[in-house]
Amino acid sequence: MRAAVLHEVGKPLVVEDLQVDNPGPREVLVRTVAAGVCHSDYHYMNGSWAGGLPVALGHEASGIVEKVGRDVTYLAPGDHVISCLSVFCGNCRNCLAGKPYTCDDTDSLERQAGEQPRLSLNGRAVRQGFGLAAFAERMLLHENALVKIRSDMPLDRAALIGCAVTTGVGAVIHTSAIEPGSTVAVIGCGGVGLSAIAGAALAGASRIIAIDIHDHKLELAKQFGATEGVNASDADPVEVVLEMTGGGIDYSFEALGLKKTCEQAFAMIRPSGTACVIGMVPQGEMLEIDAAALIDDRRLIGSDMGSNAFRIDIPNFVDFYLNGKLNLDAMISQRVPLERINEAYADMLAGNVARTVITFDGSA
């Protein structure tokens, strides 16, 4: 099968033929239909996050089950599914405490040393990025990395729910649990930021300020529920938001993963406000905040994949889309084949797109 593989940090992905094994116990083989191009994979491509090589990347995908291994009871061939990087064991302390998104025993769901690897290249094991490896024609996964969805959901839009939507909407409604009538600012209007805006609108925020450096993204944000936009290349967004709101916002969401924007998110909240960091900040990066602001009950929190219970949340998000409550159509800027994966990342880094979706067989 064809897959996009990272062999060396700082180098382009290579689309090449990998060998995929048959499903083992509790494993599922999925024919990938669509995969979103997310910035999180780029952290491994540029070395800001470390991981073993070679690795097949991609983590935001949808597809159709082809085969199931022994002891799989949840899925069957023909099921439409979405993959989620919040794979869960179901038995560890966090899973049992209702926090499967921070499962601390995901290693038990991987193949162990001495076993045939799921993916290989000329006999050499290839790692699965985020445990998934979605930039590939097939995904071989533990069943706990998948959720079954209704078959009338378009699979190209379904792919976005596997990361961007679950992360952005979840950060608003689960991690931060904003109250109706809250004022909200979202920094970064890519797929995750747009999803956070959509989540704030769903939750009944009274005011949603979108912040980006691209005017076309600020216009797009209005289609997801933003009431106002601030171009951060024209003025200091903190000063603008403080002036617009008369002292600060109730909730801010950082969707870029940058030191500067994380600090801005905290600086623009009011007393008793919450700044939520959604983006993947490079490993080792330290944030600087005014500690005195904590005395006024200001809070800086992180969010792991929107604090999701994905087998509950993802079917709900599918229903929201099909019922007209969640705009996914406008989030897809372009659809391209796997061979154009490096062009897709160039477009993302240039700020030209909200989300690019890789489609594999034209059936999305």
N, C-alpha and C positions, 0 to 999 in steps of 0.2 A: 504494500500500500504506500501511497505518497504521503509524506509528512514534512513539516518545516522544522529543521533541526538546527540548534545552536551548537557549533563546535568550538568557537573561540569568542571570548568577550570582545566586544567592539567590532565584530565582523558581521556581515549580513547573515540572515538565516539561509540555510541551504535546503531546497526542496528535493528530496531523494526518496528512494524506495526502502522502506523498513519491513522487517518481518514481524508479524503480530501472531502471538501464540493463540491457541484455543482457550476458551474460558475454563478456568479451574473452579473449585468449590466457591460458591457465592459470587462468582464473577459473571459479567455480562459483556457481550460484544455488541457494540453499537455502530451502525453505519452513520457517520457524521453527515448532516445535511447543511448546517450553517454554523459559523463560529465568529464571534465578535472580536475585533482588534482592540485590545485594552492596554492601557499604559502600564499595568502591573507587570506584564511580561517583559516590557522594555527595561525594567529595572535590572533584570538578569542579563539582558542583551548588552547593557552599557556598564555593568559591573557594580551598580550602586547597591544591589543585593547579591549575595554570593550563593552559588549552588554548584553541584557537580555537573560535569560535562562528559559526553554530549547529552543534550536534553532536547526532547521534542516539546515545544511550547504550545500555548493556547489553553484557555480555561473557561471560556464563555461559549457554550455550545448547545446545540439541539441535534436530535437524530432519531433513528428508528432502530429498535432492538432487532438484531439478527439471530443471535444465539444466547443461550443462558447455560451456565454451568450447574453442577450438582448443588443441591440445597438452596437454590434460588426459588423463593416463593412469591416475591413481590412483583416480579416482572415476567413477561412472556414475549416470544418473538412477535413482531408487529406493533408492539407498544411504542407510542411516541414519548420521548423523554427529553428532559433538560438535565445537563450535568451541572454539578455545583462543587466548588472547591472546598466547601464546608463538610467534607466527608466526616462521618461520625461513627464511633464504635458502638455506642449505645450502652456501654457498661462502665465507663470511667466516672469519676466523681463529677466532672463538669456535665457530662451527658445526663447523669441521673439527677443533677440539680437543675435541669431544664436549660442548660447552656451548651447544646451540642456544637455550636459554632466555635467553641474553644475546646473541643475534644482534645484530650492530652494523650490519647493512645491510638492515633491514626496509623502509626507504624505497624500495628497488628493487622491492619487491613491490606498491607503491601505483601508482595511475595518476599520470602525470606532468603537469606544467603544459602546458596546451594540449589535453589529452585530455578527452573527455567525462567528467564526474564519475560515480562509481558511484551516488551518491544526490544528488537535487536537490529543491528546493522552489521552484516557480514560476521555474525557470531559474537559481536560485542554488545553488551547491554546498553540500552539507551534509556535514560531517565525520563519519567513523565513529569513535565512541568506542572506544579501545583497538584501533583498526583493524578493529572488528567491527560495531558497531551492532546488538546483539542484541535490543533492545526494539523489534522490528519484525516485520512479517508475513513479510518476506523478508530474507535476508542475501546480499549479493553479495561474495564473498571470494576471495582467492588460495587455491589448493588447499592451500598450505602452512600455512593457518590451520585446517585441518580434519583430523579423523581418522575413519576408517570404523569402525563398531562393529557387533556382531551385532544382528540384527533382533528378537531376543526380549527385548532390554533395554527396560524401560519408559522412555519418553523424558522424562517429567517428572523421574525420578530421575537419568537420564543427564545432564541439564543440570547438575546439581550437580557432576559430575565435571569439567566444563570449567574450574572455578576453585576452589571451596571444597575439594574432595577432593584435587585435584592439588596445590594449594598447601599444605594442612595435612598430609596424609599425606607428601607429598614432603619437606617441611621436616624431618620426623622421620627418614625412612628414607634420603633422599638427602643433603640439606644437612648434617644433623647426624650421620647414620649412627650412631644410638644402638646400644649393645650390649645383648644380652639381659640382663635382671636390673637394668638401669638404673633409677634413680629419676627421675621426671619431674614437672614442674609446668606447667600450661597456663593462661595468663591470658587470659580471654575465652572464653565458651562459645557463640559464634555458630557459623555454618556452618564457618568455617575452624578455629576452636578445637576444635569437636567432631571435625573431621577429624583434627586433630593428636592428639587423645586416642585416636581410633580407630587412627591410625598407630602410636602408642606401644604400644597393646595388641597390634597385629599384630606389632610388632618384639620383643615379649616383655619389656616393662618390668615390673618387679616392683611398682612403686608409681606411681600416676598421680594427682596432686592437681589437681583442677579448681578454678579461682579465678574468681569472678564476683561481681556485686553483686545478682543475682537468684536467690533460692532455687529457683525452678522450673527455671532453667537448670542449676543444680548437680545437681538430681535427674535432669534429662535427660542430663547428662554421664555418669551411671552406666550408662546404656544403651549408651554408646559405649566403655566400658572404664574410666572413672574409678573409683578405689578410695576416694577421699575428696574432700570438697569444703570450700572455705573461702569464706565470704562476706566480701568485702573491704570491705563497708560496716559490718561489725560490729567489725573489728579490722584492724591493720596486717598485710597478708598476708605481708610479709617476715618480721616477727617470728614469726608463726604457723608459717610453713614452716621457719624455722631451728629453732624449738623442736620441731616434729614430727619433723624429720629428724636432730636432734642435730648441726647444723652446716651444713646446706645440701643442696641438691638436685644431682643430676648434670647434668640438662638442664632448662632452662626455655624455654618458648615463649610469646612475646608475640603475641597475635592481635587486638589492638585498634588499634594504630597511634597510641598516645598516649605523649608524653614521660614522664609519670609511671610508666606501667606498663612501659615499656622499662627505665627505671632500676630499677624493682622486680625485673624479671626478672634483671638482672645481680646485684643485691644478694642474691638468695636462692640463688645457686649456691655450691657448695663449691669448695675448691681443686681445680684441673684440671677444673672444671665448665664448661659451655657455655651461654650465653644466646643464643637465636636469635630475632631480630626478624622476624616474618612480616608484621605489619600495616603499612599504608602511613602512615608518619609524615608530617605536613604538611611541604611543602617549606620549607626554611630553619630548621626546628626543630633545636635543638642539644641533645644529651644530655649529662648530667653524671654521671660515674661516678668512683669512687675509684680513681685510677690505681695506687695501691699494691697493689690487689687483683690487678692483672695480673702481678705478680711471682710470685704463687702459681699461675700457669698458668691463671687464669680467662680465658675467651674470650667476646667479644661479636661475634656474626656476624649478617649479614643473609641473607635467602633470597628469591630471585626465582622466584616461581611454583613453589616446591618443587624447584628445580634439576631440572626435568623433561626427559625425552625423550618428549614427549607421545604420539607414535605408538606407543611401546612401553608407557608407563605406563597410559594411559587404557584400552586394551583389557584390561590386567591388572586394573584397578580394576573394570571391568564384570564380569569373571569373579569377582572377590572378592565382589561384591554378589550375583550369581546363585548363588554357592556358599555363601552365608550367612556370609561372613567379614567383610562390611562393611555396617554398618547405615545405609542411606540413608532408609528409610521414616520413621523418627522425626525426621529432620532437617527434613522439610517440615512447617511449621506451618500453612500455608494455601496454597490455589491460588486465584488471582484473575485476572480478565481484564485486558487492557492498560489499559483505561479507569480502573482503580483503582491505577495505578502510584504516584501520589502518596500515596494511603492506605497502600500497602505500605511506602513509605519512612518514613512517620510511625510505623507499627508497629515498624519496625526501630529507629528512633531511641529509641522508648520502651522498648525491651527486651522487647517482647511476644512476639517470634518468634525462632526459630532461623534459619529461611530461609523466605521467601515465594517461590513459583514463579508466574510469569506463564504462563498457558496460552492458546494462540491459537485452537485449534479443537476442544477437547474430546477429542482423540485421544491425549492423553498417557497 
